[in-house]
Amino acid sequence: MPKDKTKVKKCLFPAAGYGTRFLPATKAIPKEMLPVLTKPLLQYGVEEAISADIDTIAIVTGRGKRAIEDHFDISYELEHQIKGTSKEHYLTEIKDVIEKCTFSYTRQMEMKGLGHAILTGETLIGDEPFAVILADDLCDNNGESVICQMTKLFEEYKCSIVAVEEIPPQDSNKYGVIAGEAEENGVIRVSDMVEKPDPKDAPSNLAIIGRYILTPDIFDILRETKPGKGGEIQITDALLAQAKKGRVIAYKFKGKRFDCGSVDGFVEATNYFYNKSKD
């Protein structure tokens, strides 16, 4: 049966990074497994993918990341110990996630940037459009999830999509920054993008955050992409090649995003979700 290339059914999670900003906590614990309240960051991301009817989860891991595979697996001993007790309900959410999804894993042997991590995941994705979620960027809203908003937009535009938000100009050196022309409210046809520009060189104040929909030709482009800023293969450079052909749109998503790759953002997210749970 031929694949429907207007539907996004797979989501790639790059999860091989060292998480150095959270050392020593991340010396033995993957940063993606750091909990906001009682749930690890990566589980929030997988649940977001599920909200967009994505059921095939591909995770790019690295050395010392076994906890990720163990989390998305059955724990017979633990389940046996708490079965029939008042604690049994604590596993309900993760068991539901495991039942709804198929998980596959591959390892990124060297840390060569986000573009390289995505290329490493090609064997898990194949020749079809796919979502990418960076668990560091924790997103929340009271309506449709960010990735759900983007998959619906993909059905209309059928090209790569990057989620963007407005940032203070002085923060441009932390992000990929885009420029382009508005297609409709909140949707921009991208003409240029620059990875971590100095504020004086930034083409706009719209920064790419960790949500993407990518068309499968991105893999061939990544294979030809030379290392860029920091000696890494940047997804921004590969997307620019698509943008030059009018094949990338940026989307000003609805929702709130927390940079949980930083201690400040992680604490902000924890407080936000704690207060939300009380409400």
N, C-alpha and C positions, 0 to 999 in steps of 0.2 A: 504494500500500500504506500503510495507516495506521501512524503511529509507535507503538512500544511505549513508553508513558510511565512504565513501571516500570523501564526500563533507562536507565542513564546511558552515553551513547556519545560525548559531547563534553566537552572540558575547556577552560576559559578561563584564560589566563595574563595578568593585568594586568602589563605590563612597560614602562610609560611614565615611571616615576619617575626623578628626577635622580640618586639615590644620593649625596646630598651628604655623608653621613658617611664616604664613601670618596674624597673629593676629595684630591689631584688625579687619582688613578687613574681616576675615572669621568668626567673631563672629556671624554674621547674614547672610552672603553670603557663600554658599558652595564653597569650593576651586575649584571644578570642573567647577564652573560658572564664575571664574575669566576670563576676556576677554584678549585675545591677539589681539590687534586692536579692531575690533567690534564683534568678535566671541568668545564665551566661549570655554574653553579648551575641554569640553565634546563634543561640536558639532564638533570640529576638529576630535576627535576620532570616532564619529559616521560616519562622512563622509569618514573616512579611511575604516571603516568596509563596507560601501556601495560600495567603490571602488573594494572590493573583492567579490562582489555579495552576501554579507550577508545582509539579510533583517529583521532578527529577533533580536531585541536589548533587552537584559536583564540587568537591572541596580539594583545593591544592594545599597540601600540608608540607611539613618539613620535619627535620629531626626534632625529637622532644615533644611531638604533638599528638602522641597516642591518646591523650585524654579526650581529644575531639571524637575520635572513632568510638571510644568507650562510652561517651555520653549519648551518642545516637545509636545505641545498641541495647539489647535486653540485659538487665542485671539480675540474673536468676536468684542469686544469694540474697541480695537486698530485697527483692520483691517477696521472696519467701519469708524473710524476717519480719516484714511489716504487714504482710497479708492479714486482713481481718482486724487490724488495729486502727486506732484513730489517725495514724500517720499515713495510711495507704493512699489517701487522696493527694498527697504531695507529688506523686509520680504521674498523676492523671494527664497533665499537660504534655510532658515529654513522651509518654506512651502514645498519645494521640498523634504527635508529630512523627514518631517512628512508623506508625501504622499507615500514615498518609503518604509517606515519601519513600523513594528509593535513593540510597546514598552510595556514592562512589568516590574514590580517593586516588590521588596521585601525588607524588612528591616533587617539589621544586628543589633540586640539588644545590643550587647556588642562588643567592639573593641578588638578582640582576634587575630589579624594578618591577613595577606593576605590569608593564607590557609583557615582560618575560613570564611572569606568573600566569597571566591570561593565556599566553601561547602554550605554556606547559599543560594547561587544561584542555587543549584541543582534543586530545584522545578521548576525553570524557564527554565532549560536546558534539563533535562531528559537524556535519554540513547543515546547520540550521541556526536560526536566530536564537539568542540566549540573553538572559539577564546576568548582570554582575552586581553583587552586593558586597560592599566592604563593611564588615561587622563593626569596625571602629566608628562608623557613622551610624548612630542610633537615631532612627526617625520615628515620629509619632504624630498622629492626628486623630480627630474624632470621626473622620469619614473614611474614604478609601486610602489604603496605604500608598506610599510613594511609588513603589514598584508596580502596584495595580494601576495607578494613574498612567504610568509610562507604557505598560503593555497595551492598554487601550489606545494610547496615542500611536503606538507602533502599527496597529492594525490600520490606521488611517494613513500614516506617512511612509511606512515600510522602509525605513532607513535607520541608521544608528541614532540613538538618543542619549544625551547626557543630562543629568539633573543639575541645575545651577541655582545658586542663591546669591543675593547681594551681600557683599562683604565690605568692611571698612577698607579704603584704598591702601592703608599701610600694611594690610595683611596679605596683599597679593603675592608676596614671595613664599607663601605657604601652599598655594593652589595652582591648578591649571586654570587659566583665565580665557574667556571666549569673547569674540566680537561677531556681530552679524546683524541681519535685518529682521524685523518682526514679521512673522507670517500671520499670526493671530494673537489674541491676548495670552501672554505667558509663553508663547512659542516663538523661538528665534531660529532662523536658518543661519547656521554657523558659517562664517567666511574665514575666520582666523582663530587660532588658539595658541597660547604660549604657556609653557610649563614654568611655574614659579618665577614670574617676572619681577624685577624691581618695580616699586610703585610708579616710578616715572615712566616705565616702559609698558605698563599694563594696558591692554587695549580696551578694557572696560572694568566695571566693578562686579562682574558676574563670574563667580567661581564655580568650578565643577566639584560636586561632592560625590560620595561613594555609591552612586546608583547609575547604572548604565544599561541600555539595551544595545546589543551589538549584532551586526549582520556577520555571517560566517566568513566573508572575504577579509575580515580583519586579521585572520590568522596568516594569510599569505602576505598581507602588508607588514605584519609584525616580523615575519621572517626576514624581510628586506630592510627593516628599520634599524638604523645604526644607533649605538648607545648615545644618549643625549646628556642632559643635565645630571651631574653626579655620576657619570659613567654608566647609567642605567638605561634599559630599554623602556622608554616612556610610552604609555598608552596614548598620551596627548599627541605625540608625534605621529602615531599611526592614524589616529582619528583625523588629524589635519590633512592627511592624504585623501581621506574620504570627503572631508569638508570642501576641499578644492574642487571636487566634482559635484558639490551640492548635496552630498549624501549624509549630512549630519544635522540634526536639529538639537537645540538646547531647550530645556523645559523648566520654567520657574514653578517648581512643585508646590503643592499645598501641604502644609504640615510644619512641624518643628523638628529641627535636627540638632543633635548633640555630638560634639567632637570627642568621642570617648577614647581617642588615641592620646589625649592630653589629660593630665590629672584634674585640671580645672573643669573640663567638659565632663569627665567621668563623675565628679562630685555633683555637678549641676544636674546631670541625668538621674543620679541616684536620688537626690532631693525631689526632683520633679516627679519621678515615678512613685516615690514614697507618698508624697502628698496626694497624687492621683489615686493611689490605692486606698487612702483614707476617705477620699471623696466618694 
